[in-house]
């Protein structure tokens, strides 16, 4: 596995990655470095490890929001759409049963009148 030297907020880290993924990992590390540096400007006097943890949390929040937005696009009915669909099917089934019973009663009534 290749070893890469990445720079995060002025500190260097040696990491390994899969072969042929070096360029991608370097791009990700540059993105992470930018996020860390941006946050360090806002939060002056925060130690490096806390800065990394906070950046990780903010990126996790960003990812979570993206996933929520994606699920809204994939699923316009919301998270519980399957439950909603099942409820609608049950209501439809109940309505069909009520209509069927009324039709049966009408048929019986008509038959009784024609005798």
N, C-alpha and C positions, 0 to 999 in steps of 0.2 A: 504494500500500500504506500502511495506517495505521502511524504511529509510536507506540509505547507507551513510557512511562517506567516501568521496573520497579525495585523496591528489593530488593537482595540483601544482607542483613547490613549495612544502613546505607549502602550504596553504590548510586548510581542508574546505570542503564544505559538508553540509548535503543535500542530494537529495533523492527524492522518485522515485520509478520505479514500473513497473508492477510486480505482484507476479510471481515467478519462472524465472524472468529475471535478478536477482541480479548478478549472475556470469557473464553473458554477459555484463551488464552495468559496472561492475568492470573491465573487460578486456578492454572495450572501454576507460574507464577513465585512465587506465594504459598506453594505447597507446597514448592518448592525452597528458598525463603527460610527456611521453618520448619526444613527439614532442615539447612541450613547453620548456622542459629542454634543448633539443638540440639547439633550437633557442636562448634561453637565453645565452648559451655559445658563440654563434656567435655575438649576439647583445648587449653585456654587457651594463649596465646602462640604460636599458629600463624598465619603470615602469610596474608593474604586469598586470594592465588592458590592456595596449597597447600590451604587450607580448601575452596575451590571444587573443586579436583581430587579431594580425598578424598571430598567429598560426591558428586561424579559417580560415583566408583568404587563407593561404597556403594549408590547408587541403581541402578547397573548390576548389582550383585550381587543386589539386591532383585528387579529385573526378571528376571534369569537364574533365580532360584529360582521365581518365578511361572511362567515358561515351562516349567521342568522339571516343576512340579506339574501344569500344564495338560497337558503331553504324557503324564503318567502317567494322567490322567483320559481323555484322548483315545485313549490306547494302553496298555491295561492289561498288554500283553505285553512292554513294555520297548522300547527303541530298536531292537533287532534282531529285532522280531517277524516281519518278512518273511523273514529268514534262517531263523528257527525254523520258520515255516510251510513254507518250501521244504524244509527238512530232514525235517519230518514227512511231507510229500507223497512225498519220495524213499523214506523208510522204508516208507511204506504201499505204494508201488509195488513195492518189493523184496519185501515180504510177500505181495502179490498174486501176484507171479511165482513165489514159492516154493510157494504153495498151488496155483496153476495147474499147475506141474510135477508136484506130488504127485498131483493129480487125474488128469493125463494118464498118469502111471505106473500108477495104479490101474486106469484104463480099459484100458490096454494089458495089464495082468496079467489082468484079468477076461476080456478078449477071448481071450487066449491059453489060459485055462482052459476056455473054452466051445467051443473048436475040437476 
